[in-house]
């Protein structure tokens, strides 16, 4: 249903006032997605849509998608009201709210099924939303089975992570690892080879580590500042590094490293 709003005090805007307060939005069981490119990804995803708040121009851009979903509440307002309601200007005339739903359990993510031969991305302490979004975008591009987030990781449903991922956090399945690093043992028991990515010069090159890979890989990445914890490294089946020809370079951004690792691992688990 499409409705027009011309008053910034309209009570239908109340949920959007939480957009600038991610904790309050999460407590309400909601998340925000912004922009005309991301909103259709939300509509097409498994997440239930709460509503959209759009400008007239954004409505016209999204109309073909919205015509397929007449059940979605669409609020049309001037750009100034949208900015005032959401608390910031980087929405390009389109804000959307979705329901978080029940968190996916790790065991559910690991159930046999479609994509079970593809790699998993496992993260420890990756908190930056740009990195979270970039990692999900790479996971989506290289058809990863899913993403597992240990303690200290950022929220994939934070609006900046969603925007950076181009909506991939809404498509790629993910789950939290609540028993860490013990959950790495669960991955091994489910048939994954846990490969901890490191900058340690003593670790074998990634290509060597996966040269005879006969099962899907769970690629483990740590924070850019500190890398993986000792416990996580110890729990992995093998450690591996990405060799860099430039001796003056000691590391890669975690998103770049994950993209390379996913590309290298994927052909061996088709």
C-alpha positions in Angstrom: 0.0 0.0 0.0 1.3 3.4 -1.0 0.7 6.4 1.3 1.9 10.0 1.2 3.4 11.8 4.2 3.8 15.6 4.3 4.2 16.0 8.1 7.5 15.2 9.8 5.5 14.4 13.0 3.4 11.7 11.3 3.4 8.7 13.7 4.1 6.3 10.8 7.6 7.7 10.7 8.3 6.7 14.3 10.2 3.4 13.5 12.5 5.4 11.2 13.6 7.6 14.0 15.6 4.6 15.3 17.7 4.3 12.2 20.3 6.6 13.7 20.4 4.4 16.8 21.4 0.9 15.6 21.1 -0.6 19.1 17.5 0.7 19.5 16.6 -0.5 16.0 18.0 -4.0 16.8 16.1 -4.1 20.1 13.0 -3.4 18.1 13.8 -6.4 16.0 14.4 -4.3 12.9 17.2 -3.3 10.6 17.6 -0.5 8.0 18.6 -0.8 4.4 19.3 2.3 2.3 19.5 3.2 -1.3 17.6 2.4 -4.5 20.0 -0.5 -5.4 19.7 -2.2 -2.0 16.0 -1.9 -1.4 15.1 -4.4 -4.2 17.6 -6.9 -2.7 15.7 -6.7 0.6 12.4 -7.1 -1.1 13.7 -10.2 -2.9 15.3 -11.7 0.2 14.0 -14.1 2.8 13.7 -11.2 5.3 10.2 -9.8 5.9 9.9 -6.2 4.9 8.4 -3.7 7.5 8.1 -0.7 5.2 9.8 1.6 2.7 10.2 5.4 3.0 10.9 6.9 -0.4 10.9 10.1 -2.4 8.8 10.5 -5.5 11.8 9.9 -7.8 12.8 6.7 -5.8 9.2 5.5 -6.0 9.2 5.7 -9.8 12.6 3.9 -9.9 11.2 1.1 -7.6 7.7 1.0 -9.0 8.3 -2.2 -11.2 9.5 -4.0 -8.1 6.9 -2.7 -5.8 4.1 -3.6 -8.2 5.0 -7.3 -7.6 4.6 -6.8 -3.8 1.4 -4.8 -3.1 1.6 -6.1 0.5 4.5 -3.8 1.3 3.7 -0.5 3.0 5.4 2.3 1.1 5.5 5.8 2.6 6.2 8.6 0.1 7.7 11.8 1.5 9.9 14.8 0.5 13.7 14.2 0.8 13.9 16.6 3.8 11.4 14.6 5.8 13.2 11.4 4.9 16.5 12.8 6.1 14.9 14.2 9.3 13.3 10.9 10.1 16.4 8.8 9.5 18.8 11.2 11.0 21.3 11.3 8.0 21.4 12.2 4.3 23.1 9.2 2.6 19.9 7.4 1.6 19.3 8.8 -2.0 15.7 9.1 -1.2 15.1 5.5 -0.1 15.1 3.9 3.3 13.7 0.5 4.1 13.1 -1.4 7.3 13.2 -5.1 7.6 12.5 -7.6 10.4 15.5 -9.4 11.8 13.7 -12.6 12.6 15.1 -15.4 14.7 18.9 -15.9 14.4 20.0 -18.8 12.3 21.7 -21.5 14.4 25.1 -22.7 13.3 23.9 -26.3 13.0 21.3 -25.1 10.6 23.8 -23.4 8.4 25.9 -26.6 8.3 23.0 -28.9 7.3 23.6 -31.0 4.1 22.0 -29.5 1.1 22.5 -27.2 -1.9 25.9 -25.5 -1.8 27.3 -27.9 0.9 30.5 -28.4 -1.2 31.3 -24.7 -1.3 33.6 -22.9 1.1 32.6 -21.3 4.3 34.0 -17.9 5.5 34.7 -17.8 9.2 35.5 -14.5 10.9 36.9 -13.7 14.3 37.1 -10.1 15.6 36.2 -8.5 12.3 34.2 -5.5 13.6 34.5 -2.8 10.9 31.2 -2.6 9.0 33.0 -1.8 5.7 35.0 -5.0 6.1 31.9 -7.0 7.1 30.1 -5.7 4.0 33.0 -6.3 1.7 33.5 -9.9 3.0 29.9 -10.7 2.4 30.1 -9.2 -1.1 33.0 -11.5 -1.9 31.3 -14.5 -0.3 28.4 -13.8 -2.5 30.5 -13.4 -5.7 32.4 -16.6 -5.1 29.3 -18.7 -4.1 30.4 -19.3 -0.5 28.2 -21.6 1.5 27.8 -19.0 4.2 29.6 -16.8 6.8 30.2 -17.7 10.4 30.8 -14.9 12.9 32.6 -15.4 16.1 32.8 -13.0 19.1 33.8 -9.4 18.3 32.4 -9.4 14.7 30.3 -6.6 13.4 26.5 -6.9 12.7 25.8 -8.0 9.1 22.4 -6.2 9.3 23.9 -2.8 10.3 22.9 -0.4 7.5 26.5 0.5 6.5 27.4 -3.2 6.2 24.4 -3.9 4.1 25.2 -0.9 1.9 28.8 -1.8 1.5 27.9 -5.4 0.6 25.4 -4.1 -2.1 22.8 -6.2 -0.2 24.8 -9.4 -0.1 24.4 -9.6 3.7 20.7 -10.2 2.9 21.4 -13.1 0.6 24.4 -15.0 2.0 23.4 -17.2 4.9 25.2 -16.5 8.2 25.2 -17.6 11.8 27.0 -16.8 15.0 29.6 -19.1 16.6 28.7 -18.9 20.2 31.1 -21.6 21.5 34.5 -20.3 20.3 36.8 -21.7 19.3 35.1 -25.0 20.1 32.7 -24.5 17.1 35.7 -25.0 14.8 35.7 -28.6 15.9 32.1 -28.8 14.8 33.1 -27.7 11.3 35.8 -30.4 11.2 33.2 -33.0 12.2 30.9 -31.9 9.5 33.5 -32.5 6.9 35.2 -29.1 6.5 38.9 -28.5 6.5 39.5 -25.4 8.6 42.2 -23.3 7.0 43.5 -20.4 9.2 44.8 -17.5 7.1 47.9 -15.9 8.5 50.8 -13.6 7.6 53.3 -16.0 9.3 56.2 -16.6 6.8 56.5 -20.1 8.1 53.0 -21.1 7.0 52.6 -22.9 3.6 51.3 -20.9 0.7 47.5 -21.2 0.3 47.8 -23.1 -3.0 50.0 -25.7 -1.3 47.6 -26.0 1.6 44.6 -26.7 -0.7 46.5 -28.6 -3.5 44.9 -31.9 -2.5 41.8 -30.6 -0.9 39.1 -33.3 -1.0 36.5 -31.6 1.1 35.1 -28.1 1.4 37.2 -25.4 3.1 36.3 -23.3 6.0 38.5 -20.2 5.5 39.3 -18.5 8.8 40.1 -14.8 9.0 40.9 -12.5 11.9 40.9 -8.8 12.5 43.3 -6.6 10.5 44.9 -5.3 13.7 45.6 -8.5 15.5 44.9 -11.4 13.2 43.6 -14.6 14.6 43.8 -15.5 18.2 46.2 -18.2 19.4 43.3 -20.5 20.3 41.7 -20.1 16.8 45.0 -20.8 15.1 45.6 -23.9 17.3 42.1 -25.2 16.5 42.5 -25.0 12.7 43.5 -28.0 10.7 46.2 -26.0 8.8 47.5 -22.5 8.6 48.1 -20.9 5.2 49.4 -17.6 3.8 49.0 -15.6 0.6 52.6 -15.1 -0.8 53.3 -11.5 -1.9 56.1 -10.8 -4.4 56.7 -7.4 -3.0 58.9 -8.0 0.1 57.8 -4.6 1.5 54.2 -5.7 1.8 53.4 -7.7 4.9 49.7 -8.1 4.7 46.5 -7.5 2.7 43.2 -6.0 3.7 41.0 -8.8 5.0 38.5 -8.3 2.2 41.2 -8.7 -0.4 42.7 -11.7 1.3 39.3 -13.4 1.6 38.6 -12.7 -2.1 41.8 -14.3 -3.2 41.3 -17.3 -0.8 37.7 -17.9 -2.0 38.8 -17.8 -5.6 41.7 -20.2 -5.0 39.5 -22.7 -2.9 36.4 -22.7 -5.0 37.5 -24.7 -8.1 38.7 -27.6 -5.8 35.3 -28.1 -4.2 32.9 -27.9 -7.2 
